Amino acid sequence: MTISVRKAVPGDGKAIIECLNDSCNGSCNECVNKYACNNKFFPQDAMFIDKKLSMNNGSTIVALDKDLAVGLALFTVNKFSKTRHRAECGWFVRKSYMKQGIATKLVTALIKEAKKKGLKRLEAESAVGNEASLRLAEKLGFKKEGIKQKALMLDNGKLEDTFILGRIL
């Protein structure tokens, strides 16, 4: 298996939706991605995703196993004048492709793209219990900057704390 990583382009919308939905079996209590349920969180319209990919307010990086999208990382630039130097970012890998270094490749490429666009800071938020994501973030230079209490509401109504993560570029 050879994984390639590249910038997502209009036309990738359908593959991105399939990637995000692959880990959703409808049982939100056992979902691998319970912290950002993509079935509810992400639009299901490929044309909408393709339109977003053509906008100039961020960047999306996609990991591919041949033609199959197996993960993505993205950032959205803050357009307000005093905060236009920073962007919010996140990442996701299909359940069957986790623990193979794909998220590391994705976020590394995302950091490179953010620097290329002249950004000075990336920000992320991760559930306190999402150990894999926290390990990745810290390995790639993100620092824990604080905690948001009860910042995340799961489908069962349970509130969880999140870490605020930041990386100076």
ZAKOL-127407 format. One line per 5 residues: number of its first residue (from 1); for each residue x negated, y negated, z negated of N, C-alpha, C. Coordinates in pm, 1 decimal, padded with zeros to 6 digits. Layout:
% ZAKOL-127407
NUM) X,Y,Z,X,Y,Z,X,Y,Z ~ ... $
% end
This chain:
% ZAKOL-127407
1) -00084.6,00117.8,00000.0,00000.0,00000.0,00000.0,-00089.0,-00124.0,00000.0 ~ -00066.8,-00210.7,00097.7,-00138.8,-00336.6,00106.3,-00039.1,-00450.2,00091.0 ~ -00061.1,-00533.1,-00009.6,00027.8,-00645.8,-00035.9,-00035.8,-00771.6,00021.9 ~ 00040.7,-00842.3,00103.1,-00005.3,-00971.6,00154.2,00074.2,-01081.8,00085.1 ~ 00011.6,-01196.1,00071.1,00074.4,-01311.0,00006.1,00064.4,-01428.2,00102.0 $
6) 00176.7,-01496.6,00123.3,00177.4,-01612.2,00212.9,00286.0,-01709.5,00169.6 ~ 00277.9,-01829.2,00224.7,00380.0,-01930.2,00200.0,00509.6,-01886.1,00268.6 ~ 00620.0,-01894.0,00196.2,00750.1,-01858.7,00253.3,00791.8,-01965.3,00353.8 ~ 00864.0,-01922.5,00454.9,00909.2,-02012.3,00561.4,01058.0,-01989.6,00585.5 ~ 01125.9,-02088.7,00647.3,01264.6,-02065.3,00685.4,01272.9,-01936.5,00767.6 $
11) 01370.0,-01854.5,00734.8,01382.3,-01721.9,00794.2,01353.0,-01613.4,00691.4 ~ 01288.3,-01651.8,00579.5,01258.5,-01556.8,00471.9,01372.5,-01544.8,00371.0 ~ 01476.8,-01625.3,00385.8,01584.5,-01629.7,00287.1,01646.1,-01494.9,00255.6 ~ 01679.5,-01417.7,00357.8,01742.8,-01286.7,00337.1,01649.8,-01193.6,00259.4 ~ 01522.9,-01190.0,00295.4,01426.1,-01103.7,00227.1,01407.9,-01145.7,00081.1 $
16) 01410.8,-01276.5,00055.1,01396.9,-01326.5,-00081.9,01517.0,-01284.5,-00165.8 ~ 01636.7,-01299.1,-00112.0,01757.0,-01258.3,-00185.0,01752.8,-01108.7,-00214.7 ~ 01715.5,-01028.6,-00116.5,01706.5,-00883.6,-00137.6,01604.4,-00850.0,-00245.7 ~ 01493.9,-00920.2,-00246.7,01390.9,-00899.0,-00348.4,01446.1,-00927.7,-00487.5 ~ 01511.8,-01040.3,-00502.6,01565.3,-01079.1,-00633.0,01675.7,-00985.4,-00678.7 $
21) 01758.6,-00941.4,-00586.0,01870.6,-00854.7,-00622.2,01828.7,-00710.1,-00644.9 ~ 01712.6,-00671.2,-00596.5,01667.9,-00532.7,-00609.0,01660.4,-00486.8,-00753.8 ~ 01627.2,-00575.4,-00843.6,01613.5,-00538.3,-00984.2,01743.2,-00554.1,-01061.4 ~ 01850.7,-00587.0,-00994.0,01979.0,-00604.4,-01062.4,02070.2,-00486.1,-01031.2 ~ 02105.7,-00412.4,-01134.6,02198.1,-00301.1,-01116.5,02336.4,-00333.2,-01172.0 $
26) 02359.0,-00459.0,-01205.3,02488.1,-00501.0,-01258.6,02500.0,-00483.3,-01408.7 ~ 02406.7,-00415.2,-01470.3,02408.0,-00393.7,-01614.2,02314.3,-00494.9,-01678.5 ~ 02367.7,-00610.1,-01709.8,02283.4,-00720.1,-01758.8,02217.8,-00690.4,-01893.1 ~ 02270.2,-00592.8,-01966.9,02209.2,-00560.8,-02095.6,02076.7,-00487.8,-02079.7 ~ 02056.7,-00419.7,-01966.0,01934.4,-00343.5,-01945.3,01850.4,-00399.3,-01831.5 $
31) 01883.8,-00516.5,-01784.7,01817.9,-00575.0,-01667.8,01672.9,-00608.8,-01698.7 ~ 01584.5,-00574.0,-01606.3,01443.4,-00606.0,-01621.1,01422.4,-00757.1,-01622.5 ~ 01512.4,-00829.6,-01561.8,01497.9,-00974.2,-01550.8,01607.1,-01045.5,-01629.8 ~ 01630.5,-00999.1,-01751.8,01740.9,-01053.5,-01831.1,01724.4,-01201.6,-01862.9 ~ 01603.7,-01254.5,-01847.2,01580.6,-01393.5,-01881.5,01620.7,-01490.3,-01771.9 $
36) 01639.0,-01442.8,-01652.0,01685.9,-01528.4,-01541.9,01760.5,-01439.4,-01444.4 ~ 01879.2,-01399.5,-01483.0,01956.0,-01305.3,-01401.3,01978.2,-01363.5,-01262.7 ~ 01913.8,-01304.2,-01165.7,01916.9,-01358.2,-01031.0,02050.8,-01339.3,-00962.3 ~ 02128.3,-01241.8,-01005.8,02259.5,-01222.5,-00946.4,02348.1,-01344.1,-00972.3 ~ 02328.5,-01410.2,-01085.7,02408.7,-01526.3,-01120.4,02331.9,-01655.7,-01098.5 $
41) 02201.2,-01646.8,-01109.9,02115.6,-01764.3,-01107.9,02083.4,-01809.7,-00966.2 ~ 02068.8,-01715.9,-00875.6,02018.0,-01747.6,-00742.8,02129.1,-01740.8,-00639.9 ~ 02138.3,-01837.7,-00549.4,02241.7,-01833.8,-00445.4,02226.0,-01710.1,-00357.6 ~ 02337.5,-01657.8,-00309.8,02334.9,-01536.5,-00228.9,02339.5,-01565.7,-00079.3 ~ 02330.2,-01690.8,-00041.0,02340.0,-01731.1,00098.6,02200.0,-01750.8,00157.1 $
46) 02161.0,-01662.3,00248.3,02026.8,-01669.2,00307.6,02003.9,-01801.9,00378.6 ~ 02107.8,-01856.4,00442.1,02092.2,-01984.9,00511.6,02061.5,-02096.6,00411.9 ~ 02122.4,-02090.7,00293.0,02095.5,-02189.2,00188.9,01948.3,-02181.4,00146.4 ~ 01899.1,-02059.3,00126.1,01759.1,-02040.3,00087.5,01667.2,-02091.8,00198.1 ~ 01699.5,-02058.1,00322.4,01617.4,-02104.6,00434.5,01614.5,-02257.0,00441.9 $
51) 01727.6,-02320.8,00413.6,01732.5,-02467.5,00413.6,01641.3,-02523.0,00303.7 ~ 01645.4,-02461.6,00186.0,01559.2,-02505.0,00075.4,01411.3,-02487.7,00111.4 ~ 01380.6,-02379.4,00182.7,01241.3,-02354.9,00221.9,01190.1,-02459.1,00320.1 ~ 01280.8,-02522.8,00392.8,01238.7,-02624.1,00490.2,01224.4,-02762.8,00427.5 ~ 01268.1,-02778.4,00302.4,01257.7,-02907.9,00234.6,01114.8,-02927.5,00183.5 $
56) 01080.1,-03051.9,00156.5,00944.1,-03083.8,00114.5,00938.6,-03122.4,-00032.9 ~ 01009.5,-03048.9,-00117.7,01009.3,-03082.7,-00260.0,00948.7,-02971.2,-00344.8 ~ 00864.8,-02890.0,-00283.0,00801.3,-02781.6,-00356.1,00741.6,-02681.6,-00260.9 ~ 00720.7,-02562.5,-00312.5,00663.1,-02457.1,-00230.1,00702.7,-02321.8,-00286.7 ~ 00720.5,-02225.0,-00198.2,00750.4,-02087.5,-00237.2,00646.9,-01996.6,-00172.3 $
61) 00590.8,-01909.0,-00253.0,00494.6,-01809.8,-00206.0,00563.1,-01673.7,-00216.3 ~ 00549.7,-01592.2,-00112.4,00613.7,-01460.7,-00111.1,00507.0,-01352.3,-00097.5 ~ 00527.3,-01241.3,-00169.2,00440.5,-01123.9,-00157.1,00514.2,-01020.5,-00073.7 ~ 00443.8,-00961.4,00021.8,00505.8,-00866.8,00114.6,00431.9,-00733.3,00114.3 ~ 00510.3,-00625.9,00116.5,00460.0,-00491.8,00143.0,00512.8,-00458.2,00281.6 $
66) 00430.3,-00477.8,00381.1,00471.3,-00477.2,00522.1,00573.1,-00589.6,00540.5 ~ 00699.7,-00558.3,00570.9,00802.0,-00662.4,00588.1,00891.7,-00677.9,00465.9 ~ 00867.3,-00600.7,00361.5,00951.1,-00602.3,00242.3,00899.3,-00705.7,00142.8 ~ 00983.4,-00803.6,00108.5,00946.3,-00901.2,00005.9,00949.4,-00831.3,-00129.5 ~ 00836.8,-00835.1,-00200.9,00826.9,-00765.0,-00328.5,00807.5,-00860.1,-00446.3 $
71) 00793.3,-00988.3,-00419.0,00778.6,-01085.2,-00526.3,00770.5,-01225.4,-00471.1 ~ 00789.3,-01322.2,-00560.1,00776.3,-01460.8,-00518.9,00736.8,-01547.2,-00636.6 ~ 00677.4,-01658.5,-00604.6,00644.8,-01761.9,-00702.2,00679.8,-01893.9,-00635.8 ~ 00728.2,-01987.8,-00714.6,00768.0,-02115.2,-00655.2,00746.3,-02228.9,-00751.9 ~ 00733.3,-02347.7,-00695.2,00734.7,-02468.2,-00777.4,00822.2,-02572.2,-00710.1 $
76) 00880.7,-02656.2,-00793.6,00963.0,-02767.5,-00748.1,00902.2,-02894.8,-00803.4 ~ 00875.7,-02989.1,-00714.3,00812.1,-03114.8,-00752.9,00915.5,-03208.7,-00812.4 ~ 00875.5,-03273.0,-00919.9,00957.7,-03374.3,-00982.6,00941.4,-03503.3,-00902.6 ~ 01048.9,-03560.5,-00851.7,01040.0,-03675.5,-00760.8,01044.4,-03811.9,-00830.4 ~ 01065.5,-03814.1,-00961.5,01069.5,-03942.3,-01030.6,00929.3,-04002.8,-01033.4 $
81) 00919.7,-04134.3,-01020.7,00790.0,-04199.3,-01000.6,00687.0,-04167.2,-01108.9 ~ 00727.4,-04164.3,-01232.9,00631.4,-04143.3,-01341.1,00597.3,-03995.8,-01363.0 ~ 00672.5,-03904.7,-01300.5,00647.4,-03761.3,-01319.5,00626.2,-03687.7,-01187.5 ~ 00600.6,-03760.9,-01081.9,00585.8,-03699.4,-00949.2,00455.4,-03620.4,-00933.7 ~ 00368.8,-03627.2,-01033.4,00241.5,-03554.6,-01030.4,00254.3,-03411.7,-01085.0 $
86) 00373.8,-03374.6,-01130.0,00390.5,-03242.6,-01191.1,00506.2,-03166.4,-01127.2 ~ 00504.4,-03035.0,-01147.4,00608.6,-02950.2,-01090.3,00642.4,-02838.1,-01188.3 ~ 00767.0,-02793.0,-01181.1,00810.7,-02676.8,-01258.2,00791.3,-02553.3,-01172.3 ~ 00745.5,-02444.5,-01233.8,00721.2,-02323.8,-01155.1,00775.7,-02199.7,-01225.1 ~ 00786.4,-02093.1,-01146.4,00830.5,-01964.1,-01197.7,00788.5,-01854.1,-01102.5 $
91) 00803.8,-01728.1,-01145.8,00762.6,-01615.2,-01063.1,00848.8,-01494.0,-01093.0 ~ 00850.3,-01401.8,-00997.1,00932.2,-01281.0,-01006.8,00869.7,-01172.0,-00920.5 ~ 00869.9,-01048.6,-00970.9,00823.2,-00933.1,-00893.8,00927.4,-00822.3,-00906.7 ~ 00955.3,-00753.8,-00793.8,01047.9,-00639.6,-00797.0,01003.1,-00540.0,-00903.6 ~ 01100.7,-00480.4,-00970.4,01072.0,-00386.4,-01078.9,00977.1,-00275.7,-01033.6 $
96) 01001.3,-00219.5,-00916.5,00919.7,-00106.8,-00869.2,00777.3,-00148.3,-00830.4 ~ 00748.4,-00277.2,-00828.0,00614.8,-00326.8,-00791.5,00543.5,-00394.8,-00908.5 ~ 00604.3,-00392.9,-01025.5,00542.4,-00457.0,-01141.8,00416.5,-00382.0,-01184.2 ~ 00331.3,-00451.5,-01256.8,00207.5,-00397.4,-01314.3,00108.5,-00352.0,-01207.5 ~ 00107.2,-00423.4,-01094.2,00012.4,-00392.2,-00987.4,-00069.3,-00515.2,-00946.9 $
101) -00062.5,-00622.2,-01026.8,-00140.0,-00742.8,-00998.3,-00075.2,-00837.6,-00898.6 ~ 00047.7,-00808.8,-00859.8,00114.5,-00891.6,-00758.7,00146.7,-01030.1,-00813.6 ~ 00195.8,-01037.2,-00935.7,00227.2,-01167.9,-00994.7,00100.8,-01253.2,-01005.3 ~ -00011.6,-01191.4,-01036.8,-00138.3,-01264.7,-01043.4,-00172.1,-01324.5,-00907.7 ~ -00158.0,-01245.0,-00801.8,-00184.4,-01295.5,-00666.7,-00089.5,-01409.8,-00632.3 $
106) 00037.8,-01393.1,-00666.1,00137.7,-01495.1,-00633.9,00109.5,-01626.7,-00705.2 ~ 00088.4,-01620.3,-00835.4,00069.6,-01743.7,-00912.5,-00064.3,-01808.6,-00878.2 ~ -00166.0,-01729.2,-00849.2,-00294.2,-01784.4,-00804.9,-00275.7,-01862.7,-00674.8 ~ -00201.1,-01804.9,-00580.4,-00173.5,-01874.5,-00453.8,-00088.7,-01998.8,-00477.7 ~ 00003.4,-01991.3,-00572.8,00088.9,-02105.6,-00604.3,00005.9,-02220.5,-00662.1 $
111) -00086.6,-02188.5,-00750.1,-00174.4,-02290.6,-00808.2,-00256.7,-02357.7,-00697.9 ~ -00309.2,-02277.9,-00607.1,-00386.9,-02331.5,-00494.7,-00301.2,-02425.8,-00410.1 ~ -00177.6,-02386.4,-00382.7,-00085.9,-02469.5,-00303.7,-00052.7,-02599.5,-00377.4 ~ -00033.3,-02591.6,-00508.7,-00003.5,-02711.5,-00588.0,-00120.3,-02809.9,-00583.3 ~ -00241.2,-02758.8,-00593.2,-00359.6,-02845.0,-00583.6,-00367.5,-02908.9,-00445.7 $
116) -00339.4,-02829.7,-00342.4,-00343.3,-02879.9,-00205.0,-00243.8,-02994.2,-00185.2 ~ -00131.2,-02988.1,-00254.6,-00029.8,-03093.2,-00244.0,-00059.9,-03212.0,-00334.7 ~ -00171.1,-03206.8,-00407.6,-00211.5,-03318.9,-00490.8,-00147.3,-03322.9,-00628.1 ~ -00084.1,-03215.2,-00668.9,-00024.3,-03212.7,-00802.2,-00132.9,-03206.8,-00908.7 ~ -00101.3,-03258.8,-01025.4,-00197.6,-03262.7,-01135.1,-00160.0,-03168.1,-01248.2 $
121) -00035.9,-03115.5,-01244.7,00012.1,-03034.9,-01357.0,00122.4,-02940.6,-01311.1 ~ 00118.1,-02816.1,-01359.8,00227.7,-02721.3,-01341.1,00286.3,-02689.0,-01477.5 ~ 00417.6,-02673.7,-01481.3,00487.3,-02640.6,-01605.0,00572.9,-02517.1,-01582.2 ~ 00584.6,-02436.2,-01685.5,00670.3,-02318.5,-01680.0,00734.1,-02300.9,-01817.1 ~ 00835.1,-02217.8,-01820.8,00902.1,-02185.4,-01945.6,00920.6,-02034.8,-01947.3 $
126) 00892.0,-01972.6,-02059.8,00903.3,-01827.5,-02069.4,00965.8,-01789.4,-02202.0 ~ 01055.0,-01692.1,-02197.4,01113.8,-01641.9,-02321.4,01001.9,-01592.9,-02412.8 ~ 01016.2,-01618.4,-02540.9,00914.7,-01579.2,-02637.8,00886.4,-01429.1,-02627.7 ~ 00986.8,-01349.1,-02596.9,00969.5,-01204.0,-02588.8,00919.9,-01152.1,-02455.2 ~ 00899.6,-01238.2,-02357.6,00856.1,-01194.4,-02224.9,00702.9,-01186.3,-02222.8 $
131) 00650.8,-01080.9,-02285.1,00506.4,-01069.0,-02306.6,00426.3,-01061.5,-02176.8 ~ 00478.7,-00991.6,-02077.1,00405.0,-00978.3,-01950.3,00386.9,-01114.4,-01884.0 ~ 00492.4,-01192.9,-01881.6,00485.0,-01325.0,-01819.8,00391.4,-01417.0,-01898.1 ~ 00396.2,-01407.9,-02028.5,00308.3,-01490.3,-02112.1,00161.4,-01452.3,-02092.2 ~ 00133.1,-01322.1,-02084.0,-00005.3,-01277.3,-02059.5,-00056.4,-01331.2,-01926.3 $
136) 00028.3,-01321.1,-01824.6,-00010.0,-01370.8,-01692.2,-00038.4,-01520.6,-01697.5 ~ 00053.6,-01596.0,-01757.0,00037.7,-01741.4,-01763.3,-00092.6,-01779.0,-01833.8 ~ -00118.6,-01716.8,-01947.0,-00240.1,-01749.4,-02021.4,-00365.3,-01707.3,-01944.6 ~ -00360.4,-01592.4,-01876.2,-00474.7,-01546.3,-01796.4,-00508.2,-01646.4,-01686.3 ~ -00405.7,-01713.8,-01633.0,-00425.7,-01807.2,-01522.9,-00437.7,-01952.5,-01568.8 $
141) -00459.7,-01972.5,-01698.0,-00492.4,-02105.7,-01747.3,-00378.6,-02187.9,-01803.6 ~ -00258.9,-02131.8,-01811.5,-00149.0,-02203.7,-01875.4,-00169.3,-02198.2,-02026.0 ~ -00132.1,-02305.1,-02092.2,-00141.8,-02312.6,-02237.7,-00001.5,-02324.9,-02296.4 ~ 00017.8,-02263.5,-02412.5,00143.8,-02280.7,-02485.1,00142.6,-02421.0,-02544.4 ~ 00243.8,-02500.0,-02509.4,00248.2,-02638.7,-02555.7,00357.8,-02662.8,-02658.9 $
146) 00440.1,-02564.4,-02680.1,00546.5,-02580.2,-02777.3,00651.7,-02472.9,-02760.5 ~ 00753.9,-02483.8,-02843.7,00865.9,-02389.5,-02839.5,00995.4,-02468.2,-02831.4 ~ 01083.8,-02424.0,-02744.1,01220.6,-02475.2,-02741.2,01306.0,-02373.2,-02815.4 ~ 01368.2,-02416.6,-02921.9,01451.4,-02325.2,-02999.1,01586.7,-02306.0,-02932.3 ~ 01629.8,-02180.8,-02929.1,01760.8,-02144.0,-02873.4,01781.7,-02204.0,-02734.2 $
151) 01678.5,-02197.0,-02653.2,01680.5,-02261.0,-02521.2,01737.6,-02172.5,-02412.0 ~ 01752.5,-02044.0,-02439.4,01794.2,-01949.1,-02337.2,01913.8,-01870.5,-02387.9 ~ 02023.4,-01871.2,-02311.2,02140.3,-01794.0,-02350.6,02153.5,-01672.7,-02258.9 ~ 02142.9,-01554.5,-02317.2,02159.2,-01431.2,-02241.7,02307.8,-01406.5,-02216.2 ~ 02337.6,-01311.6,-02127.8,02476.9,-01283.4,-02092.5,02560.9,-01240.3,-02211.9 $
156) 02497.0,-01179.4,-02311.4,02571.0,-01136.0,-02429.8,02591.6,-01249.0,-02530.1 ~ 02550.1,-01370.4,-02494.5,02567.6,-01486.5,-02580.9,02452.6,-01509.8,-02677.2 ~ 02359.3,-01415.9,-02684.3,02245.0,-01429.9,-02774.4,02155.3,-01543.5,-02726.0 ~ 02111.3,-01627.4,-02820.2,02021.7,-01738.5,-02789.1,01878.9,-01699.6,-02824.7 ~ 01787.3,-01726.0,-02733.5,01646.4,-01694.1,-02756.0,01561.0,-01818.9,-02737.3 $
161) 01449.8,-01821.6,-02808.3,01353.9,-01931.0,-02796.1,01268.0,-01911.6,-02671.6 ~ 01215.0,-02021.7,-02619.5,01122.4,-02014.9,-02506.8,00995.4,-02092.3,-02540.1 ~ 00885.6,-02046.4,-02481.8,00761.3,-02121.9,-02488.6,00759.5,-02221.4,-02373.8 ~ 00710.5,-02340.0,-02400.3,00681.8,-02439.2,-02297.1,00535.5,-02416.3,-02259.7 ~ 00510.9,-02394.8,-02130.7,00376.3,-02365.6,-02082.3,00331.8,-02474.8,-01986.1 $
166) 00206.3,-02512.4,-01992.7,00154.0,-02613.5,-01901.9,00013.6,-02578.8,-01856.0 ~ -00017.3,-02621.7,-01734.7,-00152.6,-02601.5,-01680.2,-00194.2,-02728.3,-01607.8 ~ -00306.2,-02785.0,-01650.2,-00362.7,-02900.8,-01582.5,-00439.5,-02849.3,-01461.2 ~ -00416.6,-02912.5,-01346.8,-00481.0,-02867.3,-01222.6,-00607.9,-02947.1,-01194.2 $
% end
